[in-house]
């Protein structure tokens, strides 16, 4: 049997299956380049190249997952030397294993459905080719992060993701709000990226390498190789994830990024930009397993570890974003804050030493969050570009396919027991918090589960049930098949993905020596969370039911939001997003402008005025004086020669 399996494997996969990763990586780039250089004049060719590039990439990603995830192969695609300076050796290579092959499927799968959906959503846009070129570049950049085998290469693609998001968030650049949102996203991420590059430099200075495999081996054999920089380097690396995955206080860019086209929002929130930070932390989790140590200047932090900081930042982000979502009225902003909250869950899981739980939730979240955003896009189109949920209502009978798919995704996001994938991945996070001895974060997690149910039930009751609240809702219509097909497709993994042994696969990927329980029956599979972490499951279900009850009580037949009348100050604060933007506007922006003014003065008067113009002016003046001596008159030269000799003689006689 083993011989037959090997023969079948050889027939399906090439001799070096990991080299398929190069094809998967370069296909979206080829599509984007082709569209920009010539295909933009034909919408048909643009659509064909854009959709087929990611669709073929998805098929190849499935093949790689079965080779490296299911069959357990490991390896790296052929690397090419790129940079060798002062002991820094960087190769361009691709790391292919179970983790990266799983993420490849997530990125290419969601991207394929977003591309298909976009053919209808963006059909009337005059910049249709530019849009698909941007999607291709975005997908290429994220795939580069997934496949990179070293920090420097990761950072290059990291910045390309930032550039791609800038281009797509500000796609409708004629709108001031879109242009401002793109700049806000770009600048906010630069703050996190600055910390990221500092962390890379510290790690290279301490270990002499930036290759992930070499770092893992060095830290495995000598955990103290980073010395007193271990925790500081980990925190700096986490700063990069804070920017990309929008963690407090660098979260402010993500809600404003809703100014871009809705399919872009689906791609950003489900499988690309915000997922990059979580994936990167999981990829280099070995960095956070070393003993905590701080430089002397930070010795007051004592035994506080980088993982502890990561866990608390994630927990706080999850809580604050869940609270803010309760009082948002724009359907896309509600989903944006929902993404922030779920990203907080994932980051918290990493901090609780559960990278497997974080990746589990990242995978399930990619499916149901893409479904939610694409469903929101369908609602917006059906309601003639209305986004305020209080101007919707009664969409259940007018948009049945969208309504059913949105309900499935909302249930998965809330973690409806047994019947949705979100239940299983959330329970894994609760279990990680308990296993890591963090009861407060566990309580935060289950409380946020109740908040999630409250704001999602609020959204669904108001937008889909009851009577239409506007002419746009009264005349709503179902979206075309090219938009509903991705919705129906995503509905299946939103329900059933948790029934697959994905959690066990990820547990074995990160902790090969850990015991992995395998369910023996369907019943055991469906109710496994109640056996593995009964306290988390029971409390989580209880809070979900409480959130649903509160939503029914407050919003089942509400014509206006009752919360402002119950708690006006709390409602006002949540509607203003806890005043984060106002605080930045009042404190950090003036401080930045003051520092910039001082720097401008120093540059203008000290650098340019004295160092540049002063020195150049003095040289010019001396040159002009010396030029007066060069008259071309022999008598003058003879006189100067005699005068010089006389001066030398006088000095010698003295």
SVG drawing of the C-alpha trace seen along z (x, -y; Angstrom):
<svg xmlns="http://www.w3.org/2000/svg" viewBox="-43 -94 112 96">
<polyline fill="none" stroke="black" stroke-width="0.4" points="0.0,0.0 2.8,-2.4 4.4,-1.7 1.0,-2.5 0.6,-5.7 4.1,-6.8 3.4,-6.0 0.2,-7.9 1.9,-10.9 4.6,-10.8 2.0,-10.8 0.2,-13.8 3.0,-16.0 6.2,-17.0 9.6,-15.9 9.9,-19.2 6.3,-20.0 7.5,-23.0 8.5,-24.7 4.7,-25.1 4.9,-27.8 6.7,-30.0 3.9,-29.6 1.3,-30.4 3.2,-33.5 3.9,-34.9 0.6,-34.3 -1.2,-37.3 1.8,-39.5 1.8,-38.4 -1.9,-39.2 -1.5,-42.7 1.5,-43.4 -0.3,-42.2 -3.3,-44.4 -1.3,-47.5 0.9,-47.0 -1.7,-46.1 -4.8,-44.2 -6.5,-47.3 -8.0,-48.2 -10.1,-45.0 -12.4,-44.3 -12.9,-40.7 -9.1,-40.0 -8.7,-41.8 -11.4,-39.7 -10.1,-36.5 -6.5,-37.0 -7.4,-38.4 -9.8,-35.6 -7.9,-32.7 -4.6,-33.7 -6.0,-33.4 -8.2,-30.4 -5.3,-28.4 -3.3,-29.5 -6.1,-28.1 -6.1,-24.8 -2.3,-24.5 -2.5,-25.6 -4.9,-22.7 -2.4,-20.4 0.4,-21.8 -1.7,-21.5 -2.3,-17.8 1.4,-17.4 2.8,-19.3 -0.2,-19.4 -1.9,-16.1 1.0,-13.9 3.5,-15.6 6.2,-16.6 8.4,-19.5 10.9,-21.6 11.7,-24.9 11.6,-26.1 15.0,-26.8 16.5,-30.0 18.4,-32.7 21.2,-34.8 20.2,-38.4 22.2,-40.5 25.5,-39.9 26.7,-43.0 28.7,-43.0 27.7,-39.6 24.1,-39.9 23.3,-37.2 19.8,-37.3 18.4,-34.9 15.1,-35.1 13.4,-31.7 10.0,-30.3 9.2,-28.2 6.6,-25.6 5.1,-23.5 1.7,-22.7 1.2,-26.2 2.1,-28.1 0.2,-25.7 -2.9,-26.2 -2.6,-29.9 -2.1,-29.7 -5.5,-28.0 -7.1,-30.7 -5.6,-33.6 -6.1,-32.3 -9.6,-30.8 -11.0,-34.1 -9.2,-36.1 -10.8,-34.0 -14.3,-34.5 -13.6,-38.2 -12.4,-38.5 -15.5,-36.7 -17.8,-38.9 -16.0,-42.1 -16.8,-41.4 -20.4,-42.4 -19.8,-44.8 -17.3,-46.9 -18.9,-46.4 -19.9,-50.0 -16.7,-51.6 -14.6,-53.4 -11.4,-52.2 -12.3,-48.5 -8.8,-47.4 -7.0,-49.5 -9.1,-47.9 -8.2,-44.3 -4.5,-45.2 -4.6,-46.4 -6.3,-43.2 -3.6,-41.2 -0.8,-43.2 -2.5,-42.9 -2.8,-39.1 0.8,-38.8 2.0,-40.8 0.1,-38.7 1.3,-35.5 4.8,-36.8 4.4,-37.2 3.0,-33.7 5.8,-32.1 8.8,-34.1 11.5,-32.2 13.3,-35.1 12.6,-38.4 14.1,-40.7 12.0,-39.1 8.9,-39.3 9.5,-43.0 9.7,-43.7 6.3,-42.0 5.0,-43.6 5.6,-47.0 4.1,-45.9 0.9,-45.0 0.9,-48.5 1.3,-50.0 -1.4,-47.8 -3.9,-48.7 -3.1,-52.4 -3.9,-52.0 -7.1,-50.1 -8.5,-51.9 -8.0,-55.1 -9.2,-53.6 -11.9,-56.3 -9.3,-59.0 -11.7,-61.8 -13.5,-61.4 -11.7,-63.3 -12.8,-60.7 -11.3,-57.8 -8.0,-59.7 -7.8,-60.6 -8.5,-57.0 -5.8,-55.7 -3.2,-58.1 -4.4,-57.3 -3.9,-53.6 -0.5,-54.1 0.9,-56.4 -0.5,-54.5 1.1,-51.3 4.4,-53.1 4.5,-53.4 4.2,-49.7 6.6,-49.0 9.2,-51.1 9.1,-48.9 9.1,-45.8 12.3,-46.8 14.0,-47.6 13.1,-44.1 14.6,-42.6 17.8,-44.5 18.0,-43.5 17.5,-39.8 20.1,-39.9 22.6,-41.8 22.2,-39.1 22.0,-36.0 23.7,-36.9 20.9,-35.5 17.4,-36.5 16.4,-33.1 13.5,-31.6 14.8,-28.0 18.3,-29.0 16.8,-31.2 14.5,-28.4 17.5,-26.0 19.7,-28.6 17.0,-29.4 16.2,-25.7 19.8,-24.8 20.6,-28.1 17.4,-29.8 19.5,-32.7 21.2,-33.7 19.2,-36.9 20.3,-37.8 18.7,-40.8 17.1,-41.7 14.8,-38.7 11.6,-40.5 12.4,-43.8 12.9,-42.2 9.7,-40.3 7.8,-43.5 9.3,-45.3 8.3,-42.4 4.8,-42.6 4.6,-46.3 4.6,-45.4 1.6,-43.1 -0.1,-45.8 -0.1,-48.0 -1.1,-45.4 -3.6,-43.7 -5.0,-47.0 -4.5,-46.5 -5.1,-49.3 -3.8,-52.0 -2.9,-51.5 -6.4,-50.4 -7.8,-53.7 -7.1,-53.1 -9.2,-50.0 -12.7,-51.4 -11.9,-54.3 -10.6,-51.9 -14.2,-51.1 -14.1,-54.0 -12.6,-51.6 -14.8,-49.3 -16.6,-46.6 -14.8,-43.6 -11.5,-45.2 -12.9,-45.4 -13.7,-41.7 -10.2,-40.9 -8.5,-43.1 -10.5,-41.9 -10.7,-38.2 -7.4,-37.0 -4.8,-39.6 -3.7,-42.7 -5.1,-42.2 -4.4,-38.5 -0.7,-39.2 0.1,-40.3 -1.5,-37.2 0.2,-34.9 3.6,-36.5 3.4,-36.1 2.5,-32.4 5.2,-31.9 7.9,-33.2 6.3,-32.0 9.5,-30.3 10.9,-33.9 8.3,-34.3 9.1,-30.9 12.5,-32.1 13.0,-33.2 11.9,-36.8 14.7,-39.3 15.0,-43.1 17.8,-45.5 18.9,-47.3 17.0,-50.4 13.8,-48.3 14.6,-46.1 11.6,-47.4 9.4,-45.2 10.8,-42.2 9.3,-38.9 6.8,-40.5 7.1,-38.6 6.4,-39.7 3.7,-37.0 2.0,-38.7 2.0,-42.1 0.7,-40.5 -2.2,-38.7 -3.3,-41.9 -3.2,-44.1 -5.3,-41.5 -7.8,-41.2 -8.2,-45.0 -8.6,-45.4 -11.3,-42.7 -13.2,-44.3 -13.1,-47.9 -13.9,-47.1 -16.8,-44.9 -18.2,-47.8 -17.8,-50.3 -19.6,-48.1 -22.8,-48.2 -23.4,-51.8 -22.3,-52.0 -25.0,-52.4 -23.0,-51.9 -23.2,-48.3 -19.6,-48.2 -18.3,-49.9 -20.1,-47.4 -18.3,-44.6 -15.0,-46.6 -15.2,-46.8 -16.2,-43.2 -13.0,-42.4 -11.0,-44.4 -12.6,-42.4 -11.9,-39.0 -8.3,-40.0 -8.0,-40.8 -9.1,-37.2 -6.4,-35.9 -3.7,-38.1 -4.8,-37.1 -4.6,-33.5 -1.0,-34.0 -0.2,-35.7 -1.7,-32.8 0.7,-30.4 -1.9,-29.2 -0.7,-29.9 -2.7,-26.9 -5.9,-28.4 -5.1,-31.7 -4.6,-30.1 -7.7,-28.0 -9.8,-31.2 -8.0,-33.0 -9.0,-30.3 -12.6,-30.1 -12.9,-33.9 -11.6,-34.3 -14.6,-32.4 -17.4,-33.9 -16.0,-37.5 -15.5,-37.4 -19.1,-36.2 -20.3,-39.0 -18.5,-41.8 -19.6,-40.4 -23.1,-40.1 -22.9,-43.7 -21.9,-44.6 -24.8,-42.8 -27.1,-44.7 -25.6,-48.0 -26.1,-47.3 -29.6,-46.0 -30.5,-49.1 -29.1,-51.4 -25.9,-52.2 -27.5,-52.8 -25.2,-51.8 -27.2,-53.0 -28.9,-50.0 -31.7,-52.3 -32.7,-53.0 -33.0,-49.3 -35.4,-46.7 -37.5,-44.0 -34.7,-42.7 -35.4,-39.0 -38.2,-38.8 -36.6,-41.0 -33.1,-39.5 -33.5,-35.9 -30.2,-34.4 -28.2,-37.3 -30.3,-37.2 -29.8,-33.5 -26.0,-33.6 -25.6,-36.7 -27.5,-34.9 -25.2,-31.9 -22.1,-34.1 -23.5,-36.1 -24.2,-32.9 -20.6,-31.7 -19.2,-35.0 -21.2,-34.8 -20.1,-31.2 -23.5,-29.5 -22.8,-26.1 -22.3,-22.9 -23.7,-24.3 -21.0,-26.9 -17.2,-26.9 -16.8,-29.9 -18.0,-28.0 -15.0,-25.6 -12.3,-28.1 -13.5,-30.5 -13.6,-27.6 -10.0,-26.8 -9.1,-30.4 -11.0,-30.2 -9.2,-26.9 -5.8,-28.5 -6.6,-31.3 -7.5,-28.8 -4.6,-26.5 -2.2,-29.4 -3.5,-30.5 -5.1,-33.8 -8.6,-33.8 -9.2,-37.5 -8.5,-37.3 -10.8,-34.2 -13.6,-36.2 -12.9,-39.1 -13.1,-36.5 -16.5,-35.1 -17.9,-38.5 -16.9,-39.7 -18.7,-36.6 -21.9,-38.1 -21.1,-41.5 -20.7,-39.9 -24.1,-38.3 -25.6,-41.6 -24.3,-43.8 -24.7,-41.2 -28.3,-40.4 -28.9,-44.2 -27.6,-44.5 -29.7,-41.6 -32.9,-42.5 -32.8,-46.1 -31.5,-45.5 -33.2,-42.2 -36.4,-41.9 -39.4,-44.1 -40.7,-46.6 -38.7,-48.8 -37.5,-52.0 -36.8,-53.8 -37.7,-53.8 -34.3,-52.2 -35.1,-49.2 -38.7,-49.0 -37.3,-48.7 -34.4,-46.4 -33.6,-43.6 -31.4,-40.5 -27.9,-40.7 -26.8,-39.0 -25.6,-35.4 -21.9,-36.4 -22.4,-38.1 -24.5,-35.5 -22.4,-32.5 -19.4,-33.5 -21.9,-34.0 -23.3,-30.5 -19.8,-29.1 -18.6,-30.7 -21.6,-29.6 -20.5,-26.0 -17.1,-26.4 -18.7,-29.0 -20.8,-26.1 -18.7,-23.0 -15.0,-24.0 -15.1,-23.5 -16.1,-19.8 -12.8,-19.0 -9.8,-18.1 -8.2,-21.5 -7.6,-22.1 -5.7,-18.8 -3.7,-19.5 -2.6,-22.9 -1.8,-21.6 0.5,-19.0 2.0,-21.7 3.0,-23.9 3.6,-21.3 4.7,-18.1 5.2,-16.3 1.8,-17.2 -0.9,-14.6 -3.7,-15.2 -7.1,-13.8 -8.9,-12.4 -12.7,-12.1 -14.1,-8.6 -17.6,-9.5 -19.7,-12.3 -21.3,-13.1 -17.9,-13.4 -16.7,-15.7 -19.7,-18.0 -19.5,-18.2 -15.7,-18.0 -15.4,-21.5 -17.6,-20.5 -15.3,-17.6 -12.0,-19.5 -12.8,-22.8 -16.3,-22.4 -16.0,-25.6 -15.2,-27.8 -17.9,-26.2 -20.6,-26.4 -19.9,-30.1 -19.5,-31.0 -22.8,-29.5 -24.4,-31.3 -23.1,-34.7 -24.2,-34.1 -27.7,-33.4 -27.6,-36.4 -26.5,-38.6 -29.2,-37.3 -31.8,-37.9 -30.6,-41.5 -30.8,-42.1 -34.3,-40.7 -35.3,-42.9 -33.8,-46.1 -34.0,-45.8 -36.6,-43.2 -39.2,-45.8 -37.3,-49.1 -37.7,-51.9 -34.9,-53.9 -32.0,-52.9 -33.1,-52.7 -29.6,-52.7 -29.1,-56.5 -32.2,-56.9 -31.0,-54.3 -27.3,-55.4 -26.8,-58.6 -23.2,-59.2 -22.1,-55.7 -23.9,-55.7 -22.3,-59.0 -18.9,-57.7 -19.3,-54.5 -20.7,-56.4 -17.6,-58.6 -15.5,-55.5 -14.3,-56.2 -12.7,-59.5 -9.5,-57.9 -9.4,-60.0 -10.2,-63.2 -7.4,-62.4 -5.0,-61.9 -6.2,-65.1 -5.8,-67.1 -2.5,-65.6 -0.4,-63.6 -1.0,-65.6 0.0,-69.0 3.0,-67.3 3.9,-65.8 3.5,-69.2 5.7,-70.9 8.5,-68.4 8.2,-68.7 8.4,-72.5 11.5,-72.3 13.1,-69.8 12.2,-72.1 13.8,-75.1 16.9,-73.1 17.1,-71.8 16.5,-75.3 18.8,-77.4 21.4,-74.9 21.8,-72.3 21.0,-74.3 21.8,-77.8 25.1,-77.2 26.4,-73.7 25.5,-73.9 25.1,-77.5 27.6,-78.9 30.4,-76.6 29.6,-76.8 29.4,-80.6 32.8,-80.8 34.4,-78.6 32.9,-80.7 34.2,-83.9 37.7,-82.5 37.5,-81.4 36.5,-84.8 39.4,-86.4 41.9,-83.9 40.5,-84.5 41.4,-88.2 45.1,-87.2 44.9,-85.3 45.2,-88.3 47.2,-86.8 49.7,-89.7 53.4,-88.6 54.4,-91.8 51.9,-91.2 53.1,-87.6 56.8,-88.8 55.9,-91.4 54.1,-88.8 57.0,-86.4 59.5,-89.0 57.2,-90.0 56.9,-86.4 60.6,-85.9 61.1,-89.0 58.6,-87.8 60.4,-84.4 63.8,-86.1 62.5,-88.4 61.0,-85.4 64.2,-83.5 66.3,-86.4 64.1,-86.8"/>
</svg>
